[in-house]
C-alpha cells in the first residue's frame, strides 16, 4: 500500500534497533553537529596537542559553559518558532545587578541571587506575553527589550565598570572543586552546565517539551489539540531569560563587572543553536545539539586562534556561519521535502533497474 | 486521422506511456507503468494513496525524472526535466495544491510570467480581454478577469487554475483530484468545463478518489496498485465493486460497514438550542449516545463552523449547549477536550498534524497538552491503537510527513482515541485518503458508536453521509435547513442544501 514510505509494515514493533536509530540520527543536522564537534576537536588537537590534556580540556569546557547555557535557553525559544534577541542585554543587566547590589557584603549574595532569578523570569514573562497575547513578532519585542535593558544599564553605570561583587559570589564563575585526580580542578561552570543540560534534556522529554516542539512545528494544530500556545511559548521565553541569568552569574566570576559583558551573546547563542541543526522557525532539532553547537563554535574559534587568525574576525566568522548553516538547513530541508513524495533527485545518477528492498511486501499490505 | 473500426475512436494516441519505472531510495514506486491517452478522451487514473498515481503525474509534468520507460506525445518520444518543457509540449498539469497568487487578479494569475506587453509595460487590456475570451470558451460567465483571486470561492479558484492550464494551448491536461475542495453543485461546474474541453479535442488525465466522478466523466479507467497497472479498460466495463476490488486487490465486503450489533441511540448527549455566532444562527440539534449524525451542505454553508463552535475553536456567542445534561460552553479547544469532545479537522496537514514530528509524538499530542499525567498510560496503549487502526509505517519514530494520507489520518484518529472522547466531531474524515483507509475510518466510527459515543460527521461526499449516518442534518447559509432520516436520497439532501423548492431557511 504505501510503497513510498520504504521498509514499511503495519506498526507492531515500537522502535527500530538502537544502532539503526543512532545512524539515522547522525544523518540529521541535529545529529551531525556531534560529528562536527569531534572533527573540530581532532583538528584543534592537531594544531595544538596540549589542548588535549585533561586539565586544559576541562577549563575549555568551563569557558564555553556560559555560551552553551545561553544556547540551551535560546533553543527553547527558537524551537517554539520565535527569537530571543534580549538575551545579551539580560546577561549584561544581571552582571551589573550582581556587581552593584551585592558589593562586598557576603550576606547579600543569596537574596540578590534570588532577585536576579526573579528579574530574569520577569523579563522572559514580558517578552512572552507581549509576543503571544499582543501578537507582536518576537523579533521586534525582544529587540525592544534588548535596547531598553541596555539603556537602563548604561544609565545606571554611566557606561563604566562599576561595582565588584563579593568574592564568594565570583567563585561561582571562577572557582571549582580542587584536588581532583587527573583533572586537577572541576570548575563550577562545568557542573552548572551539566546540571542545566541534564535538566533541559529531561524537560524536552516531558509533555511540556514535546508540546513546545509541536507548537513550533504547527501552532494551529497544537492549539487544536488543546495546547495553551501562548503560555507554552511564554514559558520558553522565561527559560531563555533564566538561562541568560545563569550565564550572567558565571560571567561575573571570570569576566568581571562591565556593561560590555554579555554584548553579542544573543547572536552567539543563535549561531550555536542554528549550527546545532535547530531549524529557525521552529519544530525541529534537539536541545543538546544546541549546546553542542556552542562547543563547535568555540572549538572553531580556538582552532582559528591556533592557526593565527586574529580574534577580531570572530563576528565575521559568526555571521558567515549563521548564513551557511541556515542555507545548508534550507537545502537539506528542500531535499527532504522532495523525499516526502520521495527522495533522491539526481539527474546524473545512472538508471538502475528497480530492485525490491527486503521487507517490501509485494501485492498489498 | 485513422479511426479504429472496433472502438470508433482515433487509433493514434496523443500520449503513450510505456514501461515507466521510478524508484526512490531503491524502493520502486512505479513499475512498468503503461497507458494510452486518445484525443478528446477523459482517462481516469485511480488507485489507493501510494499506488503511484502522483508519481506518474509528476513524471509527466516534468517534476520528477523517470528511471526507465518511454513517453511519447503524438508518436514522438519526449523527455522532460522541467515543468516548462512539459507545458511547451502541450501537457499541462493541475495540481491538487493551487499555485495561484491570492492578491493578484485572475488575468494576472493566468498570464503570470508571460504577460502581453506594450513596450516595457504590461498590456493590461489585452491580458484582460484574452482572459475573458478564455473563460468564455470554457463556458464561465461569473468570473471577471480583473477580480482578485482571494475574492473568489474555492471552486472558482479551481476553475482559474484549470483555465491557466488550458491557456498554455494544452492538448493534454492532467488533473490531480480537482474536486477535492469542491461540493456538489461546484462539481457540476467542473463537469461542464471538462465536457467543453473534450469537445475541443483536449485529452484529460483525471485522478480522483471519488468513484462517481470516474464513472460520470471517464471514457477509460486505468487502475494502479503498488506502482503497477493492474487494470485498464473502458469505464463501462467496471462497476463500483469491480473497480474497488481492482484498487485494493481484495473485495471490500461492504463499502460502508453495517452498524455494529448492539448499537442503539441512547440518551441525548449533546444538545444545542438557538446557537449562533457571526457565521451561524439559530442552530438547534440533539446528538444521542451511539448515534452517527451526518452534516451535509454546500461549501461555506457553515458545516465546519458548526463543529468548530462545538469544539470551542470559534465559540457560539448566542444560545445554549448542554453536554451530558450539564451546561457546556467551551471557550477554547482545551475546554472542549477536558469535556472529552474531539474534533478531527478538515485540513489534516494544516490543522491536524505536526508534520515534522514523529508518529508517536503526534499520537500523544492531545494527552500531553491537556492531561500530561496520563502520557505514560497513553504511550503504553499506543501500539495497540496503531495496530487496531492498521497504521503502516517504518516505526513509531517516523515523521508523519512521510506517511500516506490514509496513514496520516489514522494517526490523527489515534491521538483523539487517547482521550476516550464521548463526542467525536469529524470534518471531512476521508478527504484525500485511499479506499482502504476510508473503510478503516468507517469501521472505527461504527465501533465508537457501539461504545456509546456520539458522532457528528461533516462531509461533502453525499454517498458517505448517506451511507454512514443515522440522520442527516443539512445546512444552508449558516442555519440548519432541515433534517433527513436514514435512507434519504442525494436529491433530497441537495434540495435542502441549495434551497430548491422553497424549503424554509
Interface residues (C-beta under 8 A of the other chain):
Chain A: X1 X2 X3 X4 X5 X6 X7 X8 X9 X10 X11 X12 X13 X14 X15 X16 X21 X206 X207 X208 X210 X211 X213 X214 X217 X218 X220 X221 X222 X223 X224 X225 X226 X227 X228 X283 X284 X339 X340 X341 X342 X343 X344 X345 X347 X351 X352 X353 X354 X355 X356 X357 X360 X362 X363 X364 X365
Chain B: X21 X22 X23 X24 X25 X26 X27 X28 X29 X31 X48 X49 X50 X52 X54 X55 X58 X64 X65 X67 X68 X81 X225 X226 X227 X248 X249 X250 X311 X313 X332 X333 X334 X336 X337 X338 X343 X345 X350 X351 X352 X353 X354 X355 X356 X357 X359 X361 X362 X364 X365 X366 X367 X368 X369 X370 X372 X375 X383 X386 X387 X390 X391 X392 X393 X394 X395 X396 X397 X398 X401 X402 X403 X404 X406 X407 X415 X434 X436
